[in-house]
Amino acid sequence: MTRRNLHKPNSTWEILMSVLSALFGVQSEEHRERDFKQRSPLPYLLIGIAMIAFFVLGLVMIVKQVVGG
């Protein structure tokens, strides 16, 4: 693991990709370790909740279109 990962917080893009990978269940062990070494889990939680909310809203919209409601 590089020094950058130990001392510098992850960028928004890295957090987004990490959460997306975790949601699909394909995150590497190296990235998981990098994420758990961050100071705060708050950015991961907020992005994760937002992504799940968008997913659920998307499903609701698709079902409404198919059902005709």
C-alpha positions in Angstrom: 0.0 0.0 0.0 1.4 3.4 -0.9 1.9 6.4 1.4 -0.8 8.3 -0.3 -3.4 5.8 0.9 -2.3 6.0 4.5 -2.2 9.8 5.0 -4.5 11.4 2.4 -8.3 11.1 2.5 -9.9 9.5 -0.4 -11.3 11.8 -3.1 -15.1 11.9 -3.7 -14.6 9.9 -6.9 -12.7 7.2 -5.0 -15.4 7.0 -2.3 -18.1 6.8 -5.0 -16.4 4.0 -6.8 -15.6 2.2 -3.5 -19.3 2.3 -2.4 -20.5 1.2 -5.9 -18.0 -1.7 -5.9 -19.1 -2.7 -2.4 -22.8 -2.6 -3.4 -22.1 -5.0 -6.3 -19.9 -7.1 -4.0 -16.8 -6.8 -6.2 -14.5 -4.6 -4.1 -10.9 -5.7 -3.8 -9.3 -6.4 -0.4 -6.8 -3.7 -1.0 -9.5 -1.0 -1.5 -11.5 -2.3 1.5 -8.4 -1.9 3.7 -7.8 1.5 2.3 -11.3 2.6 3.1 -11.3 1.2 6.6 -8.1 3.2 7.4 -9.9 6.5 6.8 -10.8 8.7 9.7 -14.5 8.9 9.3 -17.1 6.5 7.8 -19.5 9.4 7.3 -18.8 10.0 3.5 -19.2 6.3 2.8 -22.5 6.1 4.7 -23.9 9.2 3.0 -23.0 8.2 -0.5 -24.2 4.6 0.2 -27.6 5.8 1.5 -27.9 8.1 -1.5 -27.1 5.4 -4.0 -29.6 3.0 -2.4 -32.3 5.7 -2.4 -31.7 6.4 -6.1 -31.8 2.7 -6.8 -35.1 2.3 -5.0 -36.6 5.4 -6.6 -35.6 4.1 -10.0 -37.2 0.8 -9.3 -40.4 2.5 -8.2 -40.5 4.6 -11.4 -39.9 1.6 -13.6 -42.7 -0.4 -11.9 -45.1 2.6 -12.2 -44.4 2.8 -15.9 -44.9 -0.9 -16.4 -48.1 -1.1 -14.4 -49.4 2.1 -15.9 -49.9 4.0 -12.7 
